[in-house]
Structure formats: C-alpha cells, structure tokens
Amino acid sequence: MLQHPDFNPVDINADVNDCYIVIRIDTLLFLVPQTQVYALEPAFDVEYLKDICNLEDEIECDDSLAINVNSSKALGQLQIDDQDYPIYGLSADLKPISKVPETRRICVLFNTPSQVFGLLADQVVLLEFQEELNIRKLPICMQTGNSRIRGLVLKDQDVLCVIEAIDILAYCTNPVIEEQYG
C-alpha cells in the first residue's frame, strides 16, 4: 500500500489502551477518547432555548432566561444534579443548527478542563483501541491553520475524524466559526 510520506501516525492526548467512542452526526463520524466523555443522555432531556423562550423562529432570550454559557451558539441546556450544561448542535456541514433533526437522539456530555458541555448526535458507538485503529495525521492538502481535526482513521468503509472534546468546545463556542474554519 502506497502512503504519502506526510501521512504519519498522529500524537493525541490518549494512551494506547484507551477506548474511543464514535459519534455520528448525519454522515460525519468523529472519534473521541472515551475518557473525555462525562455522560450520555437522551436528547429529549435537553431543554432547548426555543422551548425556554417560547419562540417559533429566532432563538433570542431576555437576560433572565439566558443559560449559563460563554456563547450564544448554544442550542439549549441539560440539567444534571442541579447543574446546567450548555448543549450544542451541528449540521452535516458543521454549522450550528437551530432546529433539531429527529435523528439527533443522543446528547454526549464532554468533560474539559474549563467546563462540561454537550453535543447532540445521531449515534454513539464504543470502540476499543485494541481494534487496531491506525490513527494518521491529516494529509497536507487537508491541513489548515485552524483545523480542529487531529487525525483520520480508516475503519471498514468509513473515514473517522479524530478530535478531542476541547476542540469540539472551541469550535462550538467560537463566534466566527465559518470565517475561521471555512
């Protein structure tokens, strides 16, 4: 098998014995270390800003109804043990969503050094690293200065994007997503 010389294994903050989860959002597949997952919750437990504010189209709240998040990109919140966590939703083209597709049935809560947050997903599958996942760097032609993807894995007929929870949070809370990540 021919390989580009720059397509080498990648270093991520994970151990060889780590388990990973695969998060499916539409046709996109993300591979995240399981140690960064705080919990999995049903999406119907999320209190969406639209519901909180009782609006049809726009997601605008007055200050008394705002959730405790750093970004207006949050789609809603999830309360666990009297703690509110911001929940984000992305489309297949990685843009923030304002309407939740019926396929988004799972809320993956991630634990980062700065906060716990959630991302809506269609499906979540646990993988063990011992399945010989060969994590590779992004080819040069796919690298951008702002890319949050740390590597790629080819598994069966699928391409999985290796990413960490902190990268997902940075992407979801960035007020200029499209300008910086295109």
C-alpha positions as CSV (number, residue, x, y, z in Angstrom):
1,M,0.0,0.0,0.0
2,L,1.4,3.4,-1.0
3,Q,1.4,6.1,1.5
4,H,2.2,9.8,1.3
5,P,5.3,10.5,3.4
6,D,3.5,13.1,5.4
7,F,0.7,10.7,6.3
8,N,2.2,9.5,9.5
9,P,0.7,8.4,12.8
10,V,-0.5,11.3,14.9
11,D,0.0,12.1,18.6
12,I,-3.1,12.9,20.5
13,N,-3.7,13.1,24.3
14,A,-4.5,9.4,24.5
15,D,-3.0,6.2,25.7
16,V,-2.5,3.1,23.6
17,N,-5.0,1.3,25.8
18,D,-7.7,4.0,25.6
19,C,-11.1,3.2,24.4
20,Y,-12.8,5.6,21.9
21,I,-16.3,6.5,21.0
22,V,-17.5,7.1,17.5
23,I,-20.0,10.0,17.3
24,R,-22.2,10.1,14.2
25,I,-23.7,13.4,13.1
26,D,-25.5,12.8,9.8
27,T,-22.8,11.2,7.6
28,L,-19.9,12.5,9.7
29,L,-18.0,10.3,12.1
30,F,-15.9,11.6,14.9
31,L,-13.5,9.5,17.0
32,V,-13.1,10.9,20.6
33,P,-11.3,9.3,23.6
34,Q,-13.9,7.8,25.9
35,T,-12.1,9.4,28.9
36,Q,-13.3,12.8,27.8
37,V,-17.0,11.7,27.9
38,Y,-18.8,12.8,31.0
39,A,-22.1,11.1,30.3
40,L,-24.6,10.1,27.6
41,E,-28.1,11.4,27.9
42,P,-31.3,11.1,25.8
43,A,-31.7,14.2,23.6
44,F,-35.3,14.6,24.8
45,D,-34.0,15.6,28.2
46,V,-32.4,18.7,26.7
47,E,-34.3,22.0,27.4
48,Y,-34.0,23.9,24.1
49,L,-33.7,27.6,24.1
50,K,-36.6,27.8,21.7
51,D,-38.7,26.0,24.4
52,I,-37.4,28.2,27.2
53,C,-38.1,31.4,25.3
54,N,-41.3,30.1,23.7
55,L,-40.3,31.4,20.2
56,E,-41.0,29.9,16.8
57,D,-38.1,31.0,14.6
58,E,-35.5,33.1,16.3
59,I,-33.5,31.9,19.3
60,E,-33.4,35.1,21.4
61,C,-33.9,35.3,25.1
62,D,-34.0,38.1,27.6
63,D,-31.3,38.1,30.2
64,S,-33.5,36.4,32.8
65,L,-33.8,33.3,30.6
66,A,-30.3,33.1,29.4
67,I,-28.4,29.9,30.2
68,N,-25.0,30.0,31.9
69,V,-22.8,29.6,28.8
70,N,-20.0,31.5,27.2
71,S,-21.6,31.5,23.7
72,S,-24.8,32.4,22.1
73,K,-24.3,29.4,19.8
74,A,-25.7,27.0,22.5
75,L,-28.9,25.3,21.3
76,G,-30.1,24.6,24.8
77,Q,-29.1,23.2,28.2
78,L,-29.2,20.0,30.1
79,Q,-29.6,19.9,33.9
80,I,-27.9,17.1,35.9
81,D,-27.8,17.3,39.7
82,D,-28.9,20.9,39.8
83,Q,-26.1,21.9,37.3
84,D,-26.9,23.3,33.9
85,Y,-24.7,22.4,31.0
86,P,-24.8,24.1,27.5
87,I,-25.8,21.9,24.6
88,Y,-24.6,22.4,21.0
89,G,-25.9,21.0,17.8
90,L,-24.1,20.9,14.4
91,S,-25.3,20.0,10.9
92,A,-23.5,17.8,8.5
93,D,-21.7,20.8,7.1
94,L,-20.6,21.7,10.7
95,K,-22.8,24.8,11.0
96,P,-24.8,25.4,14.2
97,I,-28.4,24.2,13.9
98,S,-31.5,26.0,15.2
99,K,-33.9,23.1,14.6
100,V,-33.1,19.6,16.0
101,P,-33.4,16.8,13.4
102,E,-35.3,13.8,14.6
103,T,-32.2,11.7,14.1
104,R,-30.4,13.5,17.0
105,R,-31.4,11.2,19.8
106,I,-28.3,11.3,22.0
107,C,-26.6,14.1,23.9
108,V,-22.9,13.4,24.5
109,L,-21.7,15.3,27.5
110,F,-17.9,16.0,27.4
111,N,-15.7,17.0,30.3
112,T,-13.0,19.5,29.5
113,P,-10.7,21.4,31.9
114,S,-12.8,24.5,31.5
115,Q,-16.4,23.1,31.5
116,V,-18.8,20.3,30.9
117,F,-20.8,20.7,27.7
118,G,-23.0,18.6,25.4
119,L,-23.2,17.8,21.7
120,L,-26.2,16.3,20.0
121,A,-25.5,13.2,18.0
122,D,-27.4,10.6,15.9
123,Q,-25.5,7.6,17.2
124,V,-22.6,6.8,19.6
125,V,-20.6,3.6,19.5
126,L,-17.9,2.4,21.8
127,L,-14.7,1.2,20.2
128,E,-11.7,-0.4,21.9
129,F,-8.3,0.8,20.8
130,Q,-7.2,-2.9,20.5
131,E,-9.3,-3.0,17.3
132,E,-6.0,-1.7,15.8
133,L,-7.2,1.7,14.9
134,N,-4.5,3.3,12.9
135,I,-4.7,7.0,13.6
136,R,-3.0,9.1,10.9
137,K,-2.2,12.7,10.5
138,L,-4.2,14.8,8.1
139,P,-2.7,14.8,4.6
140,I,-1.1,18.2,3.8
141,C,-3.8,19.0,1.3
142,M,-6.4,18.9,4.1
143,Q,-4.4,20.8,6.7
144,T,-5.4,24.4,7.6
145,G,-4.1,26.5,10.4
146,N,-7.4,26.5,12.1
147,S,-8.4,22.8,11.7
148,R,-9.6,21.1,14.9
149,I,-9.3,17.6,13.4
150,R,-6.2,15.9,14.8
151,G,-6.1,12.9,12.6
152,L,-8.0,10.3,10.4
153,V,-8.8,6.7,10.9
154,L,-9.9,4.4,8.1
155,K,-12.2,1.7,9.5
156,D,-14.1,-0.6,7.3
157,Q,-15.6,1.6,4.6
158,D,-15.6,4.8,6.8
159,V,-13.3,7.7,7.5
160,L,-13.4,8.8,11.1
161,C,-12.1,12.2,12.1
162,V,-10.0,12.1,15.3
163,I,-10.9,15.1,17.6
164,E,-10.8,15.9,21.3
165,A,-13.5,17.3,23.5
166,I,-11.7,20.6,24.0
167,D,-11.6,21.1,20.2
168,I,-15.3,20.5,19.9
169,L,-15.9,23.1,22.6
170,A,-13.6,25.6,21.0
171,Y,-15.4,25.1,17.6
172,C,-18.9,25.3,19.0
173,T,-18.3,28.4,21.1
174,N,-16.3,30.3,18.6
175,P,-18.4,33.3,17.4
176,V,-16.9,33.3,13.9
177,I,-16.9,29.6,13.0
178,E,-17.4,30.0,9.3
179,E,-14.8,32.7,8.9
180,Q,-12.1,30.8,10.7
181,Y,-12.7,27.2,9.8
182,G,-14.5,27.6,6.4
